[in-house]
Amino acid sequence: MKALLRVLLWLLLAAFAALWVAACLTGLSLIAGLLWGLVIGAVLAWLRLTWLLQLAACFGAWSLWHWPIVAAVLLAVPRMALVLPGLASSHLASLRHPRARWS
């Protein structure tokens, strides 16, 4: 049972990675054309400029696939789903307990 669950999770991760790569190449090909999009995507992946690839994935999912902007951002940067609740709670805590103003 554990082996089946492990295989299913790996397949889910591979499907998400394939969707991310497809959105990234879609965004790059929309900007620069199909051939140059593939070349630029390969160069950016080789240089490990992931923020540009994330931007291209968000742009591709939003503009060509007509996803809502929140879903496109969560596709491009899935860690934001884990970071945003912590940022919101820190902001709310700073409103409730403001820092002392020493004058």
PDB file as gemmi writes it, atoms N, CA and C in Angstrom:
CRYST1    1.000    1.000    1.000  90.00  90.00  90.00 P 1                      
ATOM      1  N   MET A   1       0.810  -1.192   0.000  1.00  0.00           N  
ATOM      2  CA  MET A   1       0.000   0.000   0.000  1.00  0.00           C  
ATOM      3  C   MET A   1       0.860   1.265   0.000  1.00  0.00           C  
ATOM      4  N   LYS A   2       1.956   1.226   0.787  1.00  0.00           N  
ATOM      5  CA  LYS A   2       2.840   2.385   0.820  1.00  0.00           C  
ATOM      6  C   LYS A   2       3.521   2.596  -0.527  1.00  0.00           C  
ATOM      7  N   ALA A   3       3.866   1.500  -1.179  1.00  0.00           N  
ATOM      8  CA  ALA A   3       4.524   1.617  -2.478  1.00  0.00           C  
ATOM      9  C   ALA A   3       3.574   2.217  -3.515  1.00  0.00           C  
ATOM     10  N   LEU A   4       2.319   1.818  -3.475  1.00  0.00           N  
ATOM     11  CA  LEU A   4       1.327   2.366  -4.405  1.00  0.00           C  
ATOM     12  C   LEU A   4       1.119   3.857  -4.155  1.00  0.00           C  
ATOM     13  N   LEU A   5       1.040   4.240  -2.895  1.00  0.00           N  
ATOM     14  CA  LEU A   5       0.895   5.647  -2.567  1.00  0.00           C  
ATOM     15  C   LEU A   5       2.113   6.440  -3.010  1.00  0.00           C  
ATOM     16  N   ARG A   6       3.288   5.885  -2.831  1.00  0.00           N  
ATOM     17  CA  ARG A   6       4.509   6.556  -3.257  1.00  0.00           C  
ATOM     18  C   ARG A   6       4.532   6.734  -4.773  1.00  0.00           C  
ATOM     19  N   VAL A   7       4.131   5.733  -5.507  1.00  0.00           N  
ATOM     20  CA  VAL A   7       4.099   5.820  -6.974  1.00  0.00           C  
ATOM     21  C   VAL A   7       3.066   6.860  -7.417  1.00  0.00           C  
ATOM     22  N   LEU A   8       1.907   6.867  -6.773  1.00  0.00           N  
ATOM     23  CA  LEU A   8       0.881   7.843  -7.142  1.00  0.00           C  
ATOM     24  C   LEU A   8       1.330   9.269  -6.847  1.00  0.00           C  
ATOM     25  N   LEU A   9       2.019   9.473  -5.738  1.00  0.00           N  
ATOM     26  CA  LEU A   9       2.512  10.814  -5.433  1.00  0.00           C  
ATOM     27  C   LEU A   9       3.598  11.248  -6.408  1.00  0.00           C  
ATOM     28  N   TRP A  10       4.452  10.321  -6.809  1.00  0.00           N  
ATOM     29  CA  TRP A  10       5.469  10.669  -7.814  1.00  0.00           C  
ATOM     30  C   TRP A  10       4.826  11.007  -9.152  1.00  0.00           C  
ATOM     31  N   LEU A  11       3.770  10.280  -9.508  1.00  0.00           N  
ATOM     32  CA  LEU A  11       3.067  10.590 -10.757  1.00  0.00           C  
ATOM     33  C   LEU A  11       2.371  11.945 -10.684  1.00  0.00           C  
ATOM     34  N   LEU A  12       1.814  12.278  -9.520  1.00  0.00           N  
ATOM     35  CA  LEU A  12       1.199  13.581  -9.343  1.00  0.00           C  
ATOM     36  C   LEU A  12       2.226  14.696  -9.441  1.00  0.00           C  
ATOM     37  N   LEU A  13       3.386  14.496  -8.853  1.00  0.00           N  
ATOM     38  CA  LEU A  13       4.457  15.487  -8.939  1.00  0.00           C  
ATOM     39  C   LEU A  13       4.953  15.640 -10.379  1.00  0.00           C  
ATOM     40  N   ALA A  14       5.073  14.538 -11.092  1.00  0.00           N  
ATOM     41  CA  ALA A  14       5.502  14.599 -12.489  1.00  0.00           C  
ATOM     42  C   ALA A  14       4.456  15.299 -13.360  1.00  0.00           C  
ATOM     43  N   ALA A  15       3.177  15.077 -13.083  1.00  0.00           N  
ATOM     44  CA  ALA A  15       2.123  15.753 -13.844  1.00  0.00           C  
ATOM     45  C   ALA A  15       2.135  17.254 -13.577  1.00  0.00           C  
ATOM     46  N   PHE A  16       2.359  17.649 -12.324  1.00  0.00           N  
ATOM     47  CA  PHE A  16       2.438  19.066 -12.011  1.00  0.00           C  
ATOM     48  C   PHE A  16       3.650  19.702 -12.675  1.00  0.00           C  
ATOM     49  N   ALA A  17       4.783  19.008 -12.680  1.00  0.00           N  
ATOM     50  CA  ALA A  17       5.984  19.532 -13.335  1.00  0.00           C  
ATOM     51  C   ALA A  17       5.762  19.668 -14.841  1.00  0.00           C  
ATOM     52  N   ALA A  18       5.090  18.702 -15.448  1.00  0.00           N  
ATOM     53  CA  ALA A  18       4.802  18.776 -16.883  1.00  0.00           C  
ATOM     54  C   ALA A  18       3.855  19.937 -17.192  1.00  0.00           C  
ATOM     55  N   LEU A  19       2.868  20.166 -16.320  1.00  0.00           N  
ATOM     56  CA  LEU A  19       1.967  21.299 -16.506  1.00  0.00           C  
ATOM     57  C   LEU A  19       2.719  22.614 -16.375  1.00  0.00           C  
ATOM     58  N   TRP A  20       3.641  22.696 -15.418  1.00  0.00           N  
ATOM     59  CA  TRP A  20       4.429  23.908 -15.212  1.00  0.00           C  
ATOM     60  C   TRP A  20       5.324  24.184 -16.415  1.00  0.00           C  
ATOM     61  N   VAL A  21       5.973  23.147 -16.938  1.00  0.00           N  
ATOM     62  CA  VAL A  21       6.842  23.315 -18.105  1.00  0.00           C  
ATOM     63  C   VAL A  21       6.014  23.717 -19.330  1.00  0.00           C  
ATOM     64  N   ALA A  22       4.839  23.121 -19.477  1.00  0.00           N  
ATOM     65  CA  ALA A  22       3.981  23.486 -20.610  1.00  0.00           C  
ATOM     66  C   ALA A  22       3.522  24.937 -20.515  1.00  0.00           C  
ATOM     67  N   ALA A  23       3.177  25.387 -19.321  1.00  0.00           N  
ATOM     68  CA  ALA A  23       2.772  26.790 -19.155  1.00  0.00           C  
ATOM     69  C   ALA A  23       3.943  27.725 -19.404  1.00  0.00           C  
ATOM     70  N   CYS A  24       5.116  27.330 -18.952  1.00  0.00           N  
ATOM     71  CA  CYS A  24       6.309  28.152 -19.155  1.00  0.00           C  
ATOM     72  C   CYS A  24       6.649  28.269 -20.641  1.00  0.00           C  
ATOM     73  N   LEU A  25       6.651  27.161 -21.347  1.00  0.00           N  
ATOM     74  CA  LEU A  25       6.960  27.207 -22.774  1.00  0.00           C  
ATOM     75  C   LEU A  25       5.859  27.893 -23.569  1.00  0.00           C  
ATOM     76  N   THR A  26       4.628  27.788 -23.110  1.00  0.00           N  
ATOM     77  CA  THR A  26       3.534  28.504 -23.763  1.00  0.00           C  
ATOM     78  C   THR A  26       3.727  30.009 -23.629  1.00  0.00           C  
ATOM     79  N   GLY A  27       4.080  30.445 -22.425  1.00  0.00           N  
ATOM     80  CA  GLY A  27       4.311  31.874 -22.219  1.00  0.00           C  
ATOM     81  C   GLY A  27       5.491  32.387 -23.015  1.00  0.00           C  
ATOM     82  N   LEU A  28       6.587  31.616 -23.049  1.00  0.00           N  
ATOM     83  CA  LEU A  28       7.761  32.050 -23.810  1.00  0.00           C  
ATOM     84  C   LEU A  28       7.497  32.034 -25.306  1.00  0.00           C  
ATOM     85  N   SER A  29       6.756  31.037 -25.789  1.00  0.00           N  
ATOM     86  CA  SER A  29       6.467  31.001 -27.226  1.00  0.00           C  
ATOM     87  C   SER A  29       5.475  32.080 -27.619  1.00  0.00           C  
ATOM     88  N   LEU A  30       4.635  32.507 -26.686  1.00  0.00           N  
ATOM     89  CA  LEU A  30       3.729  33.599 -26.977  1.00  0.00           C  
ATOM     90  C   LEU A  30       4.484  34.918 -27.108  1.00  0.00           C  
ATOM     91  N   ILE A  31       5.555  35.059 -26.333  1.00  0.00           N  
ATOM     92  CA  ILE A  31       6.347  36.291 -26.359  1.00  0.00           C  
ATOM     93  C   ILE A  31       7.319  36.300 -27.538  1.00  0.00           C  
ATOM     94  N   ALA A  32       8.059  35.190 -27.742  1.00  0.00           N  
ATOM     95  CA  ALA A  32       9.168  35.201 -28.693  1.00  0.00           C  
ATOM     96  C   ALA A  32       9.006  34.252 -29.873  1.00  0.00           C  
ATOM     97  N   GLY A  33       7.911  33.551 -29.987  1.00  0.00           N  
ATOM     98  CA  GLY A  33       7.763  32.576 -31.049  1.00  0.00           C  
ATOM     99  C   GLY A  33       8.144  31.190 -30.549  1.00  0.00           C  
ATOM    100  N   LEU A  34       7.762  30.168 -31.296  1.00  0.00           N  
ATOM    101  CA  LEU A  34       7.933  28.797 -30.831  1.00  0.00           C  
ATOM    102  C   LEU A  34       9.399  28.411 -30.706  1.00  0.00           C  
ATOM    103  N   LEU A  35      10.171  28.596 -31.760  1.00  0.00           N  
ATOM    104  CA  LEU A  35      11.572  28.167 -31.725  1.00  0.00           C  
ATOM    105  C   LEU A  35      12.379  28.967 -30.721  1.00  0.00           C  
ATOM    106  N   TRP A  36      12.230  30.285 -30.735  1.00  0.00           N  
ATOM    107  CA  TRP A  36      12.975  31.107 -29.786  1.00  0.00           C  
ATOM    108  C   TRP A  36      12.483  30.899 -28.359  1.00  0.00           C  
ATOM    109  N   GLY A  37      11.215  30.566 -28.200  1.00  0.00           N  
ATOM    110  CA  GLY A  37      10.708  30.252 -26.871  1.00  0.00           C  
ATOM    111  C   GLY A  37      11.374  29.019 -26.291  1.00  0.00           C  
ATOM    112  N   LEU A  38      11.564  27.998 -27.135  1.00  0.00           N  
ATOM    113  CA  LEU A  38      12.270  26.791 -26.682  1.00  0.00           C  
ATOM    114  C   LEU A  38      13.728  27.093 -26.360  1.00  0.00           C  
ATOM    115  N   VAL A  39      14.370  27.891 -27.199  1.00  0.00           N  
ATOM    116  CA  VAL A  39      15.774  28.241 -26.960  1.00  0.00           C  
ATOM    117  C   VAL A  39      15.911  29.068 -25.686  1.00  0.00           C  
ATOM    118  N   ILE A  40      15.070  30.075 -25.526  1.00  0.00           N  
ATOM    119  CA  ILE A  40      15.135  30.920 -24.336  1.00  0.00           C  
ATOM    120  C   ILE A  40      14.821  30.105 -23.080  1.00  0.00           C  
ATOM    121  N   GLY A  41      13.838  29.209 -23.166  1.00  0.00           N  
ATOM    122  CA  GLY A  41      13.516  28.352 -22.031  1.00  0.00           C  
ATOM    123  C   GLY A  41      14.675  27.446 -21.641  1.00  0.00           C  
ATOM    124  N   ALA A  42      15.362  26.878 -22.634  1.00  0.00           N  
ATOM    125  CA  ALA A  42      16.513  26.018 -22.342  1.00  0.00           C  
ATOM    126  C   ALA A  42      17.659  26.816 -21.727  1.00  0.00           C  
ATOM    127  N   VAL A  43      17.896  28.021 -22.254  1.00  0.00           N  
ATOM    128  CA  VAL A  43      18.974  28.850 -21.708  1.00  0.00           C  
ATOM    129  C   VAL A  43      18.647  29.298 -20.286  1.00  0.00           C  
ATOM    130  N   LEU A  44      17.405  29.704 -20.053  1.00  0.00           N  
ATOM    131  CA  LEU A  44      17.025  30.128 -18.702  1.00  0.00           C  
ATOM    132  C   LEU A  44      17.089  28.967 -17.715  1.00  0.00           C  
ATOM    133  N   ALA A  45      16.715  27.781 -18.144  1.00  0.00           N  
ATOM    134  CA  ALA A  45      16.820  26.616 -17.259  1.00  0.00           C  
ATOM    135  C   ALA A  45      18.285  26.269 -16.996  1.00  0.00           C  
ATOM    136  N   TRP A  46      19.137  26.408 -18.012  1.00  0.00           N  
ATOM    137  CA  TRP A  46      20.562  26.115 -17.834  1.00  0.00           C  
ATOM    138  C   TRP A  46      21.220  27.125 -16.904  1.00  0.00           C  
ATOM    139  N   LEU A  47      20.814  28.394 -17.005  1.00  0.00           N  
ATOM    140  CA  LEU A  47      21.358  29.432 -16.133  1.00  0.00           C  
ATOM    141  C   LEU A  47      20.667  29.472 -14.762  1.00  0.00           C  
ATOM    142  N   ARG A  48      19.645  28.658 -14.585  1.00  0.00           N  
ATOM    143  CA  ARG A  48      18.871  28.570 -13.343  1.00  0.00           C  
ATOM    144  C   ARG A  48      18.234  29.903 -12.954  1.00  0.00           C  
ATOM    145  N   LEU A  49      17.724  30.604 -13.930  1.00  0.00           N  
ATOM    146  CA  LEU A  49      16.983  31.839 -13.689  1.00  0.00           C  
ATOM    147  C   LEU A  49      15.502  31.486 -13.541  1.00  0.00           C  
ATOM    148  N   THR A  50      15.179  30.889 -12.411  1.00  0.00           N  
ATOM    149  CA  THR A  50      13.835  30.344 -12.243  1.00  0.00           C  
ATOM    150  C   THR A  50      12.776  31.421 -12.119  1.00  0.00           C  
ATOM    151  N   TRP A  51      13.143  32.606 -11.653  1.00  0.00           N  
ATOM    152  CA  TRP A  51      12.115  33.639 -11.510  1.00  0.00           C  
ATOM    153  C   TRP A  51      11.606  34.087 -12.873  1.00  0.00           C  
ATOM    154  N   LEU A  52      12.449  34.070 -13.892  1.00  0.00           N  
ATOM    155  CA  LEU A  52      11.978  34.393 -15.244  1.00  0.00           C  
ATOM    156  C   LEU A  52      11.100  33.271 -15.805  1.00  0.00           C  
ATOM    157  N   LEU A  53      11.465  32.031 -15.489  1.00  0.00           N  
ATOM    158  CA  LEU A  53      10.634  30.913 -15.911  1.00  0.00           C  
ATOM    159  C   LEU A  53       9.285  30.935 -15.201  1.00  0.00           C  
ATOM    160  N   GLN A  54       9.281  31.313 -13.921  1.00  0.00           N  
ATOM    161  CA  GLN A  54       8.018  31.418 -13.187  1.00  0.00           C  
ATOM    162  C   GLN A  54       7.152  32.530 -13.761  1.00  0.00           C  
ATOM    163  N   LEU A  55       7.770  33.623 -14.129  1.00  0.00           N  
ATOM    164  CA  LEU A  55       7.033  34.722 -14.744  1.00  0.00           C  
ATOM    165  C   LEU A  55       6.439  34.293 -16.084  1.00  0.00           C  
ATOM    166  N   ALA A  56       7.204  33.549 -16.864  1.00  0.00           N  
ATOM    167  CA  ALA A  56       6.701  33.060 -18.156  1.00  0.00           C  
ATOM    168  C   ALA A  56       5.568  32.051 -17.955  1.00  0.00           C  
ATOM    169  N   ALA A  57       5.681  31.193 -16.945  1.00  0.00           N  
ATOM    170  CA  ALA A  57       4.611  30.225 -16.668  1.00  0.00           C  
ATOM    171  C   ALA A  57       3.339  30.928 -16.236  1.00  0.00           C  
ATOM    172  N   CYS A  58       3.468  31.937 -15.415  1.00  0.00           N  
ATOM    173  CA  CYS A  58       2.299  32.704 -14.980  1.00  0.00           C  
ATOM    174  C   CYS A  58       1.665  33.430 -16.163  1.00  0.00           C  
ATOM    175  N   PHE A  59       2.493  34.026 -17.005  1.00  0.00           N  
ATOM    176  CA  PHE A  59       1.989  34.739 -18.173  1.00  0.00           C  
ATOM    177  C   PHE A  59       1.295  33.791 -19.150  1.00  0.00           C  
ATOM    178  N   GLY A  60       1.882  32.612 -19.354  1.00  0.00           N  
ATOM    179  CA  GLY A  60       1.272  31.646 -20.272  1.00  0.00           C  
ATOM    180  C   GLY A  60      -0.063  31.119 -19.773  1.00  0.00           C  
ATOM    181  N   ALA A  61      -0.134  30.808 -18.481  1.00  0.00           N  
ATOM    182  CA  ALA A  61      -1.389  30.292 -17.927  1.00  0.00           C  
ATOM    183  C   ALA A  61      -2.461  31.372 -17.891  1.00  0.00           C  
ATOM    184  N   TRP A  62      -2.055  32.602 -17.641  1.00  0.00           N  
ATOM    185  CA  TRP A  62      -3.023  33.689 -17.520  1.00  0.00           C  
ATOM    186  C   TRP A  62      -3.517  34.164 -18.889  1.00  0.00           C  
ATOM    187  N   SER A  63      -2.603  34.401 -19.814  1.00  0.00           N  
ATOM    188  CA  SER A  63      -3.009  35.023 -21.074  1.00  0.00           C  
ATOM    189  C   SER A  63      -3.541  34.022 -22.101  1.00  0.00           C  
ATOM    190  N   LEU A  64      -2.893  32.896 -22.233  1.00  0.00           N  
ATOM    191  CA  LEU A  64      -3.293  31.979 -23.292  1.00  0.00           C  
ATOM    192  C   LEU A  64      -4.287  30.922 -22.823  1.00  0.00           C  
ATOM    193  N   TRP A  65      -4.116  30.453 -21.578  1.00  0.00           N  
ATOM    194  CA  TRP A  65      -5.033  29.439 -21.063  1.00  0.00           C  
ATOM    195  C   TRP A  65      -6.230  30.051 -20.361  1.00  0.00           C  
ATOM    196  N   HIS A  66      -6.236  31.368 -20.192  1.00  0.00           N  
ATOM    197  CA  HIS A  66      -7.339  32.121 -19.577  1.00  0.00           C  
ATOM    198  C   HIS A  66      -7.649  31.652 -18.158  1.00  0.00           C  
ATOM    199  N   TRP A  67      -6.592  31.370 -17.410  1.00  0.00           N  
ATOM    200  CA  TRP A  67      -6.760  31.044 -15.994  1.00  0.00           C  
ATOM    201  C   TRP A  67      -6.914  32.335 -15.210  1.00  0.00           C  
ATOM    202  N   PRO A  68      -7.590  32.293 -14.073  1.00  0.00           N  
ATOM    203  CA  PRO A  68      -7.602  33.479 -13.205  1.00  0.00           C  
ATOM    204  C   PRO A  68      -6.177  33.770 -12.713  1.00  0.00           C  
ATOM    205  N   ILE A  69      -5.903  35.017 -12.411  1.00  0.00           N  
ATOM    206  CA  ILE A  69      -4.544  35.413 -12.069  1.00  0.00           C  
ATOM    207  C   ILE A  69      -4.064  34.713 -10.795  1.00  0.00           C  
ATOM    208  N   VAL A  70      -4.967  34.467  -9.852  1.00  0.00           N  
ATOM    209  CA  VAL A  70      -4.570  33.778  -8.617  1.00  0.00           C  
ATOM    210  C   VAL A  70      -4.148  32.344  -8.914  1.00  0.00           C  
ATOM    211  N   ALA A  71      -4.886  31.657  -9.765  1.00  0.00           N  
ATOM    212  CA  ALA A  71      -4.530  30.291 -10.125  1.00  0.00           C  
ATOM    213  C   ALA A  71      -3.228  30.256 -10.927  1.00  0.00           C  
ATOM    214  N   ALA A  72      -3.026  31.232 -11.793  1.00  0.00           N  
ATOM    215  CA  ALA A  72      -1.781  31.285 -12.569  1.00  0.00           C  
ATOM    216  C   ALA A  72      -0.581  31.539 -11.669  1.00  0.00           C  
ATOM    217  N   VAL A  73      -0.745  32.412 -10.683  1.00  0.00           N  
ATOM    218  CA  VAL A  73       0.363  32.665  -9.746  1.00  0.00           C  
ATOM    219  C   VAL A  73       0.635  31.433  -8.901  1.00  0.00           C  
ATOM    220  N   LEU A  74      -0.402  30.729  -8.462  1.00  0.00           N  
ATOM    221  CA  LEU A  74      -0.199  29.512  -7.675  1.00  0.00           C  
ATOM    222  C   LEU A  74       0.410  28.386  -8.513  1.00  0.00           C  
ATOM    223  N   LEU A  75       0.152  28.385  -9.812  1.00  0.00           N  
ATOM    224  CA  LEU A  75       0.823  27.415 -10.676  1.00  0.00           C  
ATOM    225  C   LEU A  75       2.294  27.754 -10.818  1.00  0.00           C  
ATOM    226  N   ALA A  76       2.588  29.029 -10.988  1.00  0.00           N  
ATOM    227  CA  ALA A  76       3.969  29.443 -11.205  1.00  0.00           C  
ATOM    228  C   ALA A  76       4.782  29.371  -9.917  1.00  0.00           C  
ATOM    229  N   VAL A  77       4.197  29.773  -8.802  1.00  0.00           N  
ATOM    230  CA  VAL A  77       4.914  29.813  -7.519  1.00  0.00           C  
ATOM    231  C   VAL A  77       4.052  29.095  -6.482  1.00  0.00           C  
ATOM    232  N   PRO A  78       4.094  27.770  -6.429  1.00  0.00           N  
ATOM    233  CA  PRO A  78       3.195  27.048  -5.518  1.00  0.00           C  
ATOM    234  C   PRO A  78       3.529  27.247  -4.043  1.00  0.00           C  
ATOM    235  N   ARG A  79       4.732  27.695  -3.721  1.00  0.00           N  
ATOM    236  CA  ARG A  79       5.079  27.931  -2.312  1.00  0.00           C  
ATOM    237  C   ARG A  79       4.332  29.121  -1.732  1.00  0.00           C  
ATOM    238  N   MET A  80       3.777  29.975  -2.572  1.00  0.00           N  
ATOM    239  CA  MET A  80       3.046  31.129  -2.066  1.00  0.00           C  
ATOM    240  C   MET A  80       1.823  30.703  -1.265  1.00  0.00           C  
ATOM    241  N   ALA A  81       1.279  29.540  -1.568  1.00  0.00           N  
ATOM    242  CA  ALA A  81       0.135  29.043  -0.799  1.00  0.00           C  
ATOM    243  C   ALA A  81       0.525  28.765   0.647  1.00  0.00           C  
ATOM    244  N   LEU A  82       1.789  28.473   0.889  1.00  0.00           N  
ATOM    245  CA  LEU A  82       2.258  28.226   2.246  1.00  0.00           C  
ATOM    246  C   LEU A  82       2.781  29.491   2.917  1.00  0.00           C  
ATOM    247  N   VAL A  83       3.241  30.453   2.138  1.00  0.00           N  
ATOM    248  CA  VAL A  83       3.845  31.660   2.693  1.00  0.00           C  
ATOM    249  C   VAL A  83       2.794  32.715   3.039  1.00  0.00           C  
ATOM    250  N   LEU A  84       1.778  32.862   2.220  1.00  0.00           N  
ATOM    251  CA  LEU A  84       0.806  33.934   2.406  1.00  0.00           C  
ATOM    252  C   LEU A  84       0.050  33.881   3.735  1.00  0.00           C  
ATOM    253  N   PRO A  85      -0.372  32.736   4.247  1.00  0.00           N  
ATOM    254  CA  PRO A  85      -1.030  32.753   5.556  1.00  0.00           C  
ATOM    255  C   PRO A  85      -0.119  33.256   6.680  1.00  0.00           C  
ATOM    256  N   GLY A  86       1.153  32.917   6.626  1.00  0.00           N  
ATOM    257  CA  GLY A  86       2.087  33.419   7.632  1.00  0.00           C  
ATOM    258  C   GLY A  86       2.291  34.918   7.531  1.00  0.00           C  
ATOM    259  N   LEU A  87       2.361  35.435   6.310  1.00  0.00           N  
ATOM    260  CA  LEU A  87       2.488  36.879   6.133  1.00  0.00           C  
ATOM    261  C   LEU A  87       1.244  37.617   6.619  1.00  0.00           C  
ATOM    262  N   ALA A  88       0.093  37.059   6.323  1.00  0.00           N  
ATOM    263  CA  ALA A  88      -1.147  37.701   6.763  1.00  0.00           C  
ATOM    264  C   ALA A  88      -1.259  37.689   8.284  1.00  0.00           C  
ATOM    265  N   SER A  89      -0.917  36.582   8.928  1.00  0.00           N  
ATOM    266  CA  SER A  89      -1.015  36.534  10.384  1.00  0.00           C  
ATOM    267  C   SER A  89       0.021  37.447  11.033  1.00  0.00           C  
ATOM    268  N   SER A  90       1.201  37.577  10.449  1.00  0.00           N  
ATOM    269  CA  SER A  90       2.191  38.514  10.990  1.00  0.00           C  
ATOM    270  C   SER A  90       1.706  39.947  10.877  1.00  0.00           C  
ATOM    271  N   HIS A  91       1.076  40.270   9.760  1.00  0.00           N  
ATOM    272  CA  HIS A  91       0.552  41.623   9.585  1.00  0.00           C  
ATOM    273  C   HIS A  91      -0.570  41.904  10.580  1.00  0.00           C  
ATOM    274  N   LEU A  92      -1.476  40.939  10.750  1.00  0.00           N  
ATOM    275  CA  LEU A  92      -2.568  41.137  11.705  1.00  0.00           C  
ATOM    276  C   LEU A  92      -2.053  41.231  13.136  1.00  0.00           C  
ATOM    277  N   ALA A  93      -1.012  40.466  13.456  1.00  0.00           N  
ATOM    278  CA  ALA A  93      -0.435  40.551  14.793  1.00  0.00           C  
ATOM    279  C   ALA A  93       0.236  41.898  15.016  1.00  0.00           C  
ATOM    280  N   SER A  94       0.843  42.462  13.992  1.00  0.00           N  
ATOM    281  CA  SER A  94       1.460  43.777  14.151  1.00  0.00           C  
ATOM    282  C   SER A  94       0.411  44.873  14.306  1.00  0.00           C  
ATOM    283  N   LEU A  95      -0.777  44.664  13.752  1.00  0.00           N  
ATOM    284  CA  LEU A  95      -1.852  45.631  13.955  1.00  0.00           C  
ATOM    285  C   LEU A  95      -2.419  45.549  15.367  1.00  0.00           C  
ATOM    286  N   ARG A  96      -2.507  44.335  15.871  1.00  0.00           N  
ATOM    287  CA  ARG A  96      -3.075  44.158  17.208  1.00  0.00           C  
ATOM    288  C   ARG A  96      -2.083  44.545  18.302  1.00  0.00           C  
ATOM    289  N   HIS A  97      -0.839  44.220  18.088  1.00  0.00           N  
ATOM    290  CA  HIS A  97       0.204  44.519  19.069  1.00  0.00           C  
ATOM    291  C   HIS A  97       1.269  45.376  18.395  1.00  0.00           C  
ATOM    292  N   PRO A  98       1.029  46.680  18.281  1.00  0.00           N  
ATOM    293  CA  PRO A  98       2.033  47.521  17.596  1.00  0.00           C  
ATOM    294  C   PRO A  98       3.309  47.648  18.427  1.00  0.00           C  
ATOM    295  N   ARG A  99       4.386  47.936  17.735  1.00  0.00           N  
ATOM    296  CA  ARG A  99       5.669  48.116  18.403  1.00  0.00           C  
ATOM    297  C   ARG A  99       5.642  49.412  19.228  1.00  0.00           C  
ATOM    298  N   ALA A 100       6.384  49.388  20.303  1.00  0.00           N  
ATOM    299  CA  ALA A 100       6.443  50.561  21.155  1.00  0.00           C  
ATOM    300  C   ALA A 100       7.185  51.687  20.432  1.00  0.00           C  
ATOM    301  N   ARG A 101       6.666  52.879  20.562  1.00  0.00           N  
ATOM    302  CA  ARG A 101       7.296  54.035  19.939  1.00  0.00           C  
ATOM    303  C   ARG A 101       8.082  54.767  21.007  1.00  0.00           C  
ATOM    304  N   TRP A 102       9.380  54.676  20.903  1.00  0.00           N  
ATOM    305  CA  TRP A 102      10.258  55.343  21.856  1.00  0.00           C  
ATOM    306  C   TRP A 102      10.589  56.720  21.322  1.00  0.00           C  
ATOM    307  N   SER A 103      10.307  57.719  22.100  1.00  0.00           N  
ATOM    308  CA  SER A 103      10.581  59.075  21.622  1.00  0.00           C  
ATOM    309  C   SER A 103      11.542  59.806  22.533  1.00  0.00           C  
TER     310      SER A 103                                                      
END                                                                             
